[in-house]
Each structure stands twice: as C-alpha cells, then as structure tokens.
Amino acid sequence: MKSIWLAAVSTVAFASSSFAQPATQPPTSNLEKLQTFQSTGTVEPKQIPQEGRRADAIRKNLDKIKLPAGFKIDLYAVVPDARHMAVGPNAGVVFVGTRKSNVYVVTDRDKDRVADEVKQFAPSVEFKIPNGVCFSRDGMLYVVEQNRVLQFPAAEFFYEGPDVAAGIVVKQGDLIPPSEESFNHTARVCRVGPDGKLYIALGQPFNVPPKEKLELYRKDGIGGIIRMDQDGKNREVYATGIRNSVGMDFNPADKTLWFTDNQVDGMGDDQPPGELNRITQMGENFGFPYYGGGMVRTVEYKGDQVPSGTVPPQVEMTPHAADLGMVFYTGKMFPQAYRGGIFSAQHGSWNRTEPVGARVMFTPIKPDGTADKPQVFAEGWLNENGEYLGRPVDVATLADGSLLVSDDTAGAIYRIYYEGH
C-alpha cells in the first residue's frame, strides 16, 4: 500500500512539466534531487530543546497575560523566530515560517497539546525569507518566500526525514521582478481558497511608493493580492491598493477573503489607523497609496484623484499596532460568541512615542457578513515600562478548537484554550 500511495503522490504533485526533470538531465541541485525523490545526503537536523531556562522564562512571562474569564494560555512550543503557521489537515503537524532562512515543523505526538518535537523542515533546501506557509485541503504545503513559491506534497508524512518531496510553483525571481526585491515588506503570506487557487499577498517595498512605480506594481500585483492555480499557472491580480498585508483568511460562511493591512509610518502617533479589510469580488482597490490607512490621505498623493470605487476598511485598528496574522475561528472549544469571528495578532509598534499592540484581537462578524467592533482578547506582552516580553505574529486553530499564537521575539508558540468559568 505504501508504494501505491507514494506513486499517487508523485503523479499528483509532478504531473506538471514545470516539476518534472528531463530524463537525460541528471539532478544537480538539492531541489532538483527532491523533485525526483533522490537523496541529498543531508544530515538529520538537531531538535530544538523544549525545556530549560528559555522555556521557563517564557512560561513565567505568560503569567502576565490577561485573557477573558475561562481562558488559559500555555507554552505550546519553543520555535526560533516563529512567524506564520500552517496546521496540517491530516495529522495536525504545525509548520512554521520565519523571516530568516528556516521553516520549522512542530509535532505533538501524544496529543497532550504540548510539542514533543521541534526541528528544521526540509534542511537541504536553501530558503530566503520563507514567512508564508499554507496548506491545501488535500495536504499540499506551500512555502512562499521573498521571490519564490515551493510546494511540498504530503509534507505531514515526508517531514520525518531531512529529504522531502518538493516542487517549484513559481521559480526564483518570477514572483516579483528581481529589481523590486527589498529587505522591507517581503514577509509573504498565502492561503488556498475555496476555489482551489493559491492566493499570495505581495507587500510593496516602500513606506509610500514613488509614482513611477505604480504602473509596474499594478501590473504585477505588488502592493496587492495575486492568485494562481496550484501549479503556478493562470496568475492574475486579485486585489490592489494594499500597502503591506501580512495576514489573510477566507470566511467559510460566505467565501470572502479578508486581510489585514499595515498603515503608513511617519504620520504621527495617532494616524493613520491599521486596517482589517474584506474583498467581495475580484478587482477591488483598497485605496493605497492615496490613503495611508483608513481615510487618511498620504502627503505624497494628497493632490491626486482617488480611484473611483475604492473600498474602505471593515475595521480601523489602533494606529501603528502592526496588525499581522488573522484567522476565522472555526473551532468548537470556545463559547458561541467567538465562533465565526476573526482572531488577529498585533505585532506592536516600532515608531510610536507610546508603544501599542503586542496583543491578540477578536472581531465579531455580523449576520450580514460585515465586521463588528474589535475587542482585545489577549494582552500583556507589552509591559508598563514599554518593553516587549513578546510580539504576537500569527494565529491558527488546532483540531481541538484551541488557538495557537506565534511570537517571533520570544521564539515561541502559545496555546490558548477554554476551560469555562
């Protein structure tokens, strides 16, 4: 049975000519070897220690976190530089992206809701800012880097060894023009939509882009959201007018795509607001760079005509709180009031006189599908001295309905669960 299953994975994952290697061309790079199920000779990576002084310090800081009555928070895993998370649909293994060069895989083998093992995923692959990780419903893991997209079929099963099945969806240098690569706003996020297509948010590299860049960015979807088939074909720009989205998710109730967006810096402590947005149809424009956040005009474009039909945000968030990852809550553990709503992470400000953020927000959804008023759900990572004990990045739901929160400053993933009053 195992050999049949592997053959099936090979057929599904590599039927596209973009994945297959010519028979006369021997594999050379590690990625080429992985595409043809060849060993790279990579040594099994060391596991990340889950106990010790570092874990104890993180747990101590969690005593300071405030939650609604009946909720508790624990350390789920120590994961260096933990950013966006993807929970496997089959075994519940958690894959974690970073803004550096590693992807990590977190395993809770005995299902006691504490990680037993954390190690580097696909160590033979050289990643560059592999922040965006997401799963398709049939178990394909996608990793979106600064300027490349990779696919890992059956990642929940292959991850046990250092070599994994891999394929190229968008080759290096084709996600954005290489001339637009930057250290700024290059932490991508992705989702596989109800239509089976792969959606990717492409932050633009400027605080406010110069006008001569707008045509190029509009054409390539930089400062927007693009979508494509899961094999990389039929790429198209899905939405524009977005500064830097580092969080998105589909509402399972009506299939609309929601996303967070980070506002323009340098306009003062109290403006412009952060955003939570809803896309109801392809081609919508969300106002940037004419608006810096909410309805606040940017200095650079204040004299320019705003495109007609610009869509305002569903929610205006606290200015400079840095709204990042988000997820619709589909679990059954939490009380009814939370079901179907949005949990989102605020990373915390960096250029504000009085720091704000470093918390998890909850936004209810009204019966008509629009957003209600957001509320603070978890806070305490920003102490009274203005120091960050941690900075939440992303949120994800486990199969039992508990909520995972990643933190790239503490290098950890937390688990929030409900025990009742």
C-alpha positions in Angstrom: 0.0 0.0 0.0 2.8 2.4 0.9 4.4 2.1 -2.6 1.0 2.7 -4.2 0.5 5.8 -2.1 3.9 7.2 -3.0 3.2 6.7 -6.6 -0.1 8.5 -6.3 1.7 11.5 -4.6 4.3 11.5 -7.4 1.6 11.5 -10.0 -0.4 14.3 -8.4 2.5 16.5 -7.5 4.7 16.2 -10.5 2.3 15.8 -13.5 3.1 19.3 -14.5 6.1 19.7 -16.8 7.3 22.5 -14.6 8.0 20.0 -11.9 9.4 17.1 -14.0 13.1 16.9 -14.9 14.1 15.6 -18.3 15.3 12.0 -18.2 18.6 12.9 -19.8 19.4 15.6 -17.3 20.8 14.2 -14.0 19.7 16.0 -10.8 22.3 18.5 -9.6 20.9 20.9 -7.0 19.2 19.7 -3.8 15.9 21.0 -5.1 16.2 19.1 -8.3 17.0 15.9 -6.4 14.0 16.3 -4.2 11.8 16.7 -7.3 12.8 13.3 -8.4 12.7 11.6 -5.0 16.5 11.4 -4.8 18.5 11.6 -1.5 20.6 14.7 -1.0 22.7 13.2 1.8 21.6 15.9 4.2 22.1 15.1 7.9 19.1 15.0 10.1 18.8 18.4 11.9 19.1 18.6 15.6 15.9 19.1 17.6 15.2 22.5 19.3 15.3 22.0 23.1 11.8 22.3 24.6 12.8 22.6 28.2 15.4 24.6 30.1 16.0 28.2 31.1 14.5 29.6 27.9 11.3 27.7 28.2 11.0 28.5 31.9 11.4 32.3 31.2 8.7 32.2 28.5 6.3 30.4 30.8 7.0 33.0 33.6 6.1 35.8 31.2 2.8 34.1 30.3 1.7 34.6 33.9 1.3 38.3 32.9 -1.1 37.7 30.0 -4.7 38.8 30.5 -7.5 36.8 28.9 -11.3 36.7 29.2 -12.7 34.7 32.0 -12.4 30.9 31.5 -9.5 31.1 29.1 -5.9 30.0 29.8 -2.6 30.2 28.0 0.4 27.9 28.0 3.6 27.4 26.1 3.0 25.1 23.2 6.5 25.0 21.6 9.8 26.8 21.6 10.3 27.7 17.9 13.1 30.2 17.0 11.8 33.3 15.1 8.3 31.8 14.8 6.2 33.7 12.3 3.3 32.3 10.2 1.8 28.9 10.9 0.1 26.2 8.9 -1.7 23.3 10.7 -1.7 20.1 8.7 -5.1 18.9 7.7 -4.3 15.2 8.3 -2.1 14.8 11.3 -2.2 18.3 12.8 1.5 18.8 12.4 2.3 22.5 12.6 4.7 24.1 10.0 6.2 27.5 11.0 7.7 30.1 8.7 10.3 32.7 9.6 11.7 35.9 8.2 15.2 34.3 8.1 16.2 31.1 6.3 14.4 28.2 8.1 11.0 26.6 8.2 10.3 24.6 11.3 8.0 21.7 12.0 6.2 21.1 15.3 4.9 17.7 16.4 2.7 16.8 19.3 2.8 13.0 19.0 0.8 12.2 22.2 -1.8 14.9 21.6 -1.3 16.4 25.1 -1.3 19.8 23.5 2.4 20.4 24.1 5.0 19.9 21.4 7.2 16.8 21.7 9.5 17.7 18.9 10.5 20.9 17.0 13.1 20.7 14.2 14.0 22.3 10.9 11.9 21.3 7.9 13.5 20.4 4.6 17.0 21.3 5.7 18.5 20.6 2.3 16.5 23.5 0.8 18.0 27.0 0.9 15.1 29.2 1.8 15.1 33.0 1.7 12.5 34.7 4.0 10.1 31.7 4.0 7.5 33.5 6.0 4.4 32.3 4.2 3.2 28.8 4.8 -0.3 27.4 4.0 -2.0 24.1 3.2 -4.4 22.9 0.6 -7.3 20.8 1.9 -5.6 17.7 0.3 -2.4 18.1 2.2 -0.1 20.1 -0.1 2.1 22.5 1.8 3.1 25.8 0.1 6.0 27.9 1.2 6.1 31.5 -0.1 9.5 33.1 0.1 10.6 36.6 -0.8 10.6 35.7 -4.5 9.8 32.1 -5.0 7.0 29.6 -4.2 7.6 25.9 -3.4 5.2 23.1 -3.0 5.7 20.1 -0.7 3.3 17.2 -1.3 2.4 15.1 1.7 4.6 17.3 3.9 3.0 15.9 7.1 4.4 12.5 6.2 7.7 13.2 4.5 8.9 15.7 7.1 10.2 13.0 9.4 13.4 12.7 7.4 15.7 15.5 6.1 14.7 14.9 2.5 11.2 15.7 1.4 9.1 15.6 -1.8 9.3 19.1 -3.3 8.2 21.0 -6.4 8.6 24.5 -7.8 5.4 26.5 -8.3 7.0 29.9 -9.1 10.7 29.8 -9.8 13.2 32.1 -8.1 12.8 35.7 -9.5 9.4 35.2 -11.0 7.1 36.1 -8.1 8.2 39.8 -8.4 10.7 41.4 -10.7 14.2 41.0 -9.1 14.6 44.8 -9.3 11.9 45.1 -6.7 13.4 42.8 -4.1 14.0 44.6 -0.8 14.5 43.9 2.9 11.3 45.8 3.5 7.8 44.3 3.4 8.9 41.0 1.9 7.2 38.7 4.5 4.7 37.0 2.2 1.5 35.2 3.4 -0.6 32.7 1.5 -3.9 30.8 1.5 -5.5 28.2 -0.7 -9.0 29.5 -1.4 -12.4 27.7 -1.7 -11.8 27.8 -5.5 -8.6 25.7 -5.1 -6.4 28.6 -6.2 -3.3 29.8 -4.3 -3.6 33.4 -3.0 -0.5 35.4 -2.1 -0.2 38.9 -0.6 2.7 40.9 -2.1 3.7 43.8 0.1 5.3 46.7 -1.8 8.8 47.7 -0.6 8.3 51.4 0.2 6.7 53.4 3.0 4.9 55.2 0.2 5.9 54.2 -3.4 7.0 56.8 -5.9 4.6 57.5 -8.7 6.8 56.0 -11.4 6.4 52.6 -9.7 2.7 52.4 -9.7 2.1 51.0 -13.2 4.6 48.2 -12.7 3.1 47.4 -9.2 -0.4 47.4 -10.5 0.5 45.0 -13.4 2.4 42.5 -11.2 0.2 42.8 -8.1 2.9 44.3 -5.9 1.0 46.1 -3.1 -1.9 43.7 -3.7 -3.0 40.1 -3.6 -2.5 37.8 -6.5 -3.9 34.3 -7.2 -2.9 31.4 -9.4 -3.5 27.7 -10.0 -1.7 25.5 -7.5 0.8 24.6 -10.3 1.6 28.3 -10.8 -0.4 28.8 -14.0 -3.0 31.4 -14.7 -1.6 34.0 -12.4 -3.8 37.1 -12.1 -4.1 40.2 -9.8 -7.0 39.7 -7.4 -6.9 43.0 -5.4 -4.9 46.2 -5.4 -4.4 49.3 -3.3 -2.8 47.4 -0.4 0.3 48.6 1.4 1.6 45.5 3.1 -0.7 42.7 4.1 0.8 40.1 6.4 -2.4 38.2 7.2 -5.4 36.9 5.4 -8.1 34.2 5.6 -11.3 33.2 3.9 -14.6 33.4 5.7 -16.0 29.9 5.4 -19.5 31.3 5.7 -19.6 33.4 2.5 -16.1 32.6 0.9 -15.0 36.2 1.0 -11.3 36.9 1.5 -10.3 39.2 4.5 -6.9 40.7 5.1 -5.0 42.9 7.5 -3.0 45.9 6.2 -0.3 47.9 7.8 -0.5 51.7 7.5 2.0 54.4 6.5 4.7 55.3 9.0 5.9 58.8 9.9 2.4 60.5 10.1 2.3 60.8 13.8 1.4 58.6 16.8 -2.4 58.6 16.2 -2.7 58.3 12.5 -3.4 56.6 10.2 -5.3 53.6 11.5 -4.4 50.0 10.8 -6.9 48.0 8.7 -9.0 44.9 8.5 -10.5 44.5 5.0 -13.0 42.4 3.1 -12.8 41.5 -0.6 -16.2 40.8 -2.0 -15.2 40.5 -5.7 -12.1 40.3 -7.8 -10.5 43.6 -8.9 -11.3 45.7 -5.9 -9.0 48.6 -4.9 -8.4 49.4 -1.3 -7.0 52.9 -1.6 -3.3 52.8 -1.0 -1.1 54.9 -1.7 -3.8 57.6 -1.9 -4.9 56.7 1.6 -2.2 55.8 4.1 -4.7 53.9 6.3 -8.4 54.3 6.8 -9.5 57.5 5.0 -6.3 59.5 5.9 -4.7 60.9 2.8 -0.9 60.5 2.3 1.2 63.6 1.9 2.7 62.3 -1.3 -0.6 61.7 -3.1 -2.9 64.3 -1.4 -3.3 66.2 -4.6 -4.1 63.1 -6.7 -7.6 61.9 -7.6 -8.5 58.8 -5.7 -9.6 55.9 -8.0 -13.3 55.5 -8.1 -14.9 52.6 -6.2 -12.1 52.5 -3.6 -13.2 50.1 -0.8 -12.9 51.4 2.8 -11.7 49.1 5.5 -14.2 47.0 7.5 -12.4 47.9 10.7 -10.0 50.7 11.6 -7.5 49.3 14.1 -5.2 51.2 16.6 -2.6 53.2 14.6 0.8 51.6 14.4 -0.2 48.4 16.3 1.0 46.4 13.3 -1.9 44.0 12.5 -0.4 40.8 11.1 -1.8 37.3 11.0 -5.5 36.5 11.2 -7.8 33.5 11.2 -11.6 32.9 11.2 -12.4 30.8 14.2 -14.0 27.5 13.1 -13.4 25.5 16.3 -16.0 24.4 18.8 -14.0 24.8 22.1 -14.6 28.5 22.6 -18.0 29.9 23.6 -20.6 30.6 20.9 -19.8 34.3 20.8 -16.4 33.6 19.3 -17.5 31.1 16.6 -17.2 32.5 13.1 -15.3 35.6 14.2 -11.8 36.8 13.5 -8.8 36.4 15.8 -5.8 38.6 14.7 -2.3 39.3 16.0 -0.9 42.8 16.6 2.8 42.7 16.5 3.3 46.0 18.2 4.5 49.5 17.2 8.1 50.4 16.5 7.9 54.1 15.6 5.4 55.4 18.1 6.2 57.6 21.1 4.0 55.4 23.4 4.2 51.8 22.2 0.9 50.0 21.5 -0.1 46.5 20.4 1.6 43.2 21.2 -1.8 41.5 21.7 -4.4 39.3 20.1 -7.6 40.9 19.0 -11.1 39.5 18.3 -13.5 40.9 15.8 -17.1 39.5 15.7 -18.8 39.1 12.3 -22.4 40.4 12.0 -25.2 38.3 10.4 -24.8 40.3 7.1 -21.2 39.2 6.9 -19.6 42.6 7.8 -17.4 43.2 10.8 -18.5 44.4 14.3 -16.3 46.3 16.7 -12.9 44.7 17.5 -12.0 43.9 21.1 -8.8 43.0 22.9 -8.7 39.2 23.6 -5.2 38.6 25.0 -2.7 41.2 26.1 0.3 41.7 28.5 3.3 41.1 26.2 3.9 44.9 26.4 4.8 45.8 30.0 4.4 49.0 31.9 7.9 50.1 31.0 7.2 49.9 27.3 9.3 46.7 26.9 8.1 43.8 24.7 8.1 40.5 26.5 6.9 39.0 23.2 5.3 40.1 19.9 2.5 38.1 18.5 2.7 37.4 14.8 0.1 34.8 13.7 -2.9 32.8 14.9 -4.1 29.4 13.9 -6.6 26.9 15.2 -5.8 23.3 16.3 -8.2 20.4 15.7 -9.4 20.6 19.3 -10.5 24.2 18.9 -7.7 25.8 20.8 -5.9 28.8 19.4 -2.1 28.9 18.6 -0.3 32.2 18.7 3.2 32.6 17.3 5.8 35.1 18.7 9.0 35.9 16.8 10.5 37.9 19.6 10.2 35.2 22.3 10.7 32.5 19.7 7.6 30.6 20.8 4.2 29.4 20.0 1.5 29.7 22.7 -1.8 27.7 23.1 -4.9 29.5 24.3 -7.7 27.2 25.5 -11.1 27.4 27.2 -11.9 25.7 30.5 -15.1 27.6 31.4 -15.8 29.7 34.5 
